[in-house]
Amino acid sequence: MSKITAVEVCHAMDCEKSIRNICVIGDPGHGKSTLADLLLSFVGTPKVMSGDFVADNGADEADGVTTNRSSFTFLCYDYESTKKSQSVEKKYCINLFDSPGRVDLSTETLSSLHISDGAVAVVDCMKGVSLDTEYDKRNTGSPTCKRGFVQFCFEPIKQVYTICMKGRKTELCSILQKLGLTLEEDEKVLVGEALLECVMKKWLPAGDLITMMVHKLPPAAKAQKYRVKNLYDGPLDDAYATAVRNCDPDGPLMLYISNFIPSPKKDSLFAFGRVFSGRVISGMKVRIMGPNYIHGQDKDLTINSVRGTLVLTGKKVEAVDFVRCGTNVVVDGLDQIIKGHATLTNEKEIDAYPIKPPMRFTESPILPIVVKSKELVLDEGNTAVEVSTLQQEIAAKLAFFEQDFVKSVRLLTKSIEAEPARAQLYSDRAMVFNEMGKYAEAIADGNRALELDNTLCNAYYQIAFSYVKQQEYKRASTVLKSGLKFVTGDFRYINLMNECEELLAKKLPMSHQQINDTSCTLKHKEAIECSQNQSPSVYVLYDTLMTKLHRPRAEKDMENPDRYHAIIKAFNSSGLLDRCMLCTEAVSLDRQYAIFVHDEEYVRFIESLTVKMHEAKKLPNYLKYGGDEIVCSVRTAEGVFLAAGAVVQACQAVATGVCKSAFAIVRPPGHHAMRAKASGYCFLNNNAIGARYLQRVHNFSKILVVDFDVHHGDGTQEIFYDDNTVLFCSLHRHGLFPITKENKPVETKTADYIGGPNALGYNINLDLVCELRDEDVLAVFDYLFLPLAEQFKPDFVLVSAGYDAAEGDLMGGSKLKNILHGNIVLSLEGGYNNEALSKSCVASLKGLLGDELMEPVPYKYEMANEETWKAIKKAHSQLRGFWPIFQEEIQLPPDQT
């Protein structure tokens, strides 16, 4: 096959209709670069040997290391030579981006997606779709994109995989014949992974994928017509927006620089971007609008000349006279001027607005700065690691992170783990880590040093842990305190420090079991005690550790540990636990599940509560976030993640068929917690996290959330308000919390709020002004919630079980007795009269077990309050246009119709 030349590239770019821009996304090790190699080989680049990545990301990737920066290449596809047709262009110009395979390098991936018109998601058939790939797929801008990997693809691939690995070549020949594939003589002797790789490369439809790109991917000229509103930051009717919309080669230049790529010159970089309109010519003067440019001002505005224009031809970069709109360009001579991203236009186009940057990143990049250890010596004889001097090379324009520095620290950590008895050798090495900490602060700010901080935190932990095993608690405590500034939410670190301080005070040795428990605080444990005589259908989860973490001495608050102990005492005395599947050890929530629901910045703040409380000169009972006071204690973060993790654990038990229903007794509650705000004793929204966990991990599509706490679940409403996959039904009292600063009820809790534009009719509020009695609640369920649930047909039901309205509970001012039946997952919310709360929870557990209540309630609809029927009728009229079940007026009891 012939090599691609710069002349062919320029010729292919002459027609905007023949240009395609596509990005390859996927998880590390799923084969993105391998696919790029095959595509290059198919269209004209010479065949490459195994391991020789054409979509080159350096020597590391050739060794199988994760891709840590984007790579770009150009495909020139002669469609007519493959499919004889006169109705298509002869040559197609395809700009191919190979994105990094890690979500913590999202700046790279999002920048590539921003200048692409489509994406190919590569998924390993044995590993499935990971969270990283799902995150990248959501950012392609196509929310309706359907997953193409179905059973008709998976089963044949799995079959070929099994046959190749087990060496059943007779069966393999039969399958390959059906697939139209043949093996060469030298390939038939291959076995195991080598044979599998050979078969898969022959099977991978690189030619069909190229054809699909031509047919399915919109041309640059067509894509820019509907993308202009998301690209151009100015008025959509001015000359520049019109030029971008029409992909006009004769219009003003609009060039967006998204990345920088290595240059053959050691001390310079090439700028890489896409020309959306006009032409960029070598030697022309351009107006450069940087990331901080404000229209009409001179801030971050520069005039400079383009030293050269270049194009990518496979692995090479070749100079050309100009590059026209619709395709990508490599620009030389701007690396000392542009910081991050920028928009280039003609020198005299002073009215132009810049191209919008990619969306706001929900994942912070780990550290987009080159850091190298100048000298690293590992003496295997005495397992000593010496790091002499560190050299800082700040290259803000490089959007990738070389991990030499982190690897150096990890070598030290591994040495400590290998020989903990030699911890004395490392006691003086704390100075090294302190210097590393100062260095980290100098080169990065805030979240950009997160990966570095985590590595340093782990190294300090390992040093201290080795001391603990030798019962040298004073040294361990000193090491832990010196490394406290690197802790960003590692609960095991804080646990170990607290244990050391307690043991120092008592002068007692830590048992071997305590050491093991401390070292695996964050690991998932299953401590399920089952009844040997019966097969339990109800999973009950509580953990007394929740009373010791978040505000253990909050006796004066309504939400205090005593209410938790009252429930457990009532459970034990009822005898019901013998018939349940009991778990008394909850699992702390994985932070990836928290960011399914909450803003990552807010989650990071919650994780840092422990450190912030330790750093305070005096231990207050609150901290401020976003202007709001958050009531907390030193170990609140642990308690918050433990409570949310318990709800996810209960959901998992039901979702996997371990039991039919579950009851999670958790503290603190969660239904007031919003995406980025703590409220009303709530930090993380436990049930919202459980709902998203069920949808994304277990593929449940429709979730019903019922909240019968007398206080409105405003946090749950905010999170799901515009989501038609979650039906939220709330029964609450008017005039109670949440309220405004003027002590007035918030407007959003009223019945008029029925959902966002995409989910009208999926948010149901029964904001009752009357006292809640049994008849009122059951009337709401029978005439509103249950008919809705019957039509919605949820896959899973989550209940925010708040017992504020239980008889004797002064918070609700009501006389609701203790009734609840259902095969569902309940999580504890409110309820602040301990006697009424414990009786209510026992009654709920009886309902889940299917027991009859000891005192059946005489129920007559006519006893329900008149205000309740008015609220139900209003809800019917509001929902009539969204739910067919309410098209005809439901017949209410005779005296109320």
Secondary structure, DSSP 4 states (H G I P E B T S, - for coil): -PPP-HHHHHHHTT-GGGEEEEEEEE-TTSSHHHHHHHHHHHHTSPP--TT--SS---HHHHTTPPP-S-EEEEEEEEGGGTS--SSS-SEEEEEEEE--S-GGGHHHHHHHHHT-SEEEEE--TTT---HHHHHHHHTTT-TTPPP---HHHHHHHHHHHHHHHHT-HHHHHHHHHHHT----TTTTT--HHHHHHHHHHHHS-HHHHHHHHHHHSPPHHHHHHHHHHHHB-S-TTSHHHHHHHHT-TTS--EEEEEEEEE-SSTT-EEEEEEEEESEEETT-EEEEE-TT--TTS-TTEEEEE--EEEEEETTEEEEESEEETTSEEEEES-TTT--S-EEEEETT-TTPPPBPPPPPPSS--S--S-EEES-EEEETTTTEEEE--EEE---TT-----THHHHHHHHHHHHHHH-GGGGGGGGGGHHHHHHHHHHHHHH--GGGGHHHHHHHHHHHHHHHHHHHHTT-HHHHHHHHHHTGGG-SS-HHHHHHHHHHHHHHHHT-PPPHHHHHHHHTTTS----EE--SSS---EEEE--TTHHHHS-TT-TTSSS-HHHHHHHHHHHHHHTGGGGSEEE----PPPHHHHTTTS-HHHHHHHHTHHHHHHHSSS--SEEEETTEEEE--TTHHHHHHHHHHHHHHHHHHHHTTS-SEEEE--SS--TT-BTTB-BTTBSS-HHHHHHHHHHHHS----EEEEE--SS--HHHHHHHTT-TTEEEEEEEETTSSSB-TTS-B-GGGSTT----TTSTT-EEEEEE-S---HHHHHHHIIIIIHHHHHHH--SEEEEEE--TTBTT-TTTT--B------SSEEEE-----HHHHHHHHHHHHHHHHTPPPSSPPP--GGGS-HHHHHHHHHHHHHHTTT-GGGSSPPPPPGGG-
